[in-house]
Amino acid sequence: AVKYYTLEEIQKHNNAKSTWMIIHYKVYDITRFLSEHPGGEEVLLEQAGADATESFEDVGHSPDAREMLKTFIIGELHPDDR
């Protein structure tokens, strides 16, 4: 079963101790990836607790990056918040 998160719930995870973001309606907990991100953790923290779809796509991430992203998925944005 898919775990759904509300936007309100996701917005609470907006710092380096707990970093969640939405990309294409999927919710990711990228907290443990912050220090490994090639672009620096600051760019991720700017999007923390929010929908980062546009920013993610604008950068033009590689197929490898997209595969890696799948390892951080924790659920999906609740349909009422789409």
C-alpha positions in Angstrom: 0.0 0.0 0.0 1.2 3.5 -0.8 1.7 5.9 2.1 0.2 9.3 1.5 1.4 12.5 3.1 -0.4 15.8 3.2 1.3 19.0 2.1 1.0 20.3 5.6 2.9 17.3 6.9 5.6 17.5 4.3 6.2 21.2 5.0 7.3 20.4 8.5 10.3 18.6 7.2 12.2 21.7 5.9 15.6 21.6 7.6 18.9 19.7 7.7 17.7 17.3 10.5 14.7 16.2 8.4 14.6 17.1 4.7 11.6 16.0 2.6 10.6 17.1 -0.8 8.0 16.4 -3.5 9.0 15.5 -7.1 6.3 14.5 -9.5 3.9 13.9 -6.6 6.2 11.5 -4.9 7.6 12.3 -1.5 11.3 11.8 -0.8 13.2 11.9 2.5 16.6 13.1 1.3 18.0 13.9 4.7 20.9 11.3 4.5 21.7 12.5 1.0 22.3 16.2 1.9 26.1 15.9 2.4 26.5 13.7 -0.7 24.7 16.0 -3.2 27.1 17.1 -5.9 25.4 20.6 -6.0 25.8 21.1 -2.3 23.2 20.7 0.4 22.1 24.4 0.2 20.2 23.9 -3.1 18.3 21.0 -1.5 17.5 22.9 1.7 16.0 25.7 -0.4 13.4 23.2 -1.7 13.0 21.3 1.6 9.3 20.8 2.6 8.1 21.8 -0.8 7.4 20.7 -4.4 10.9 20.6 -6.1 9.7 19.2 -9.4 10.4 22.3 -11.5 13.9 22.8 -9.9 14.7 19.1 -10.3 13.8 19.1 -14.0 15.4 22.5 -14.7 18.8 21.1 -13.6 18.6 18.2 -16.1 19.5 15.3 -13.8 21.2 12.3 -15.3 19.5 8.8 -15.6 21.8 7.7 -12.7 20.5 10.6 -10.5 16.9 9.6 -11.3 17.6 6.0 -10.4 19.3 7.1 -7.1 16.3 9.3 -6.3 14.0 6.2 -6.2 16.0 5.0 -3.2 14.7 7.9 -1.1 11.0 7.6 -1.8 8.8 7.3 1.3 5.3 7.9 -0.3 3.2 10.1 -2.4 1.5 13.5 -2.0 -2.1 13.1 -0.9 -4.5 13.4 -3.9 -6.3 16.2 -2.1 -3.1 18.3 -2.1 -2.3 17.9 -5.8 
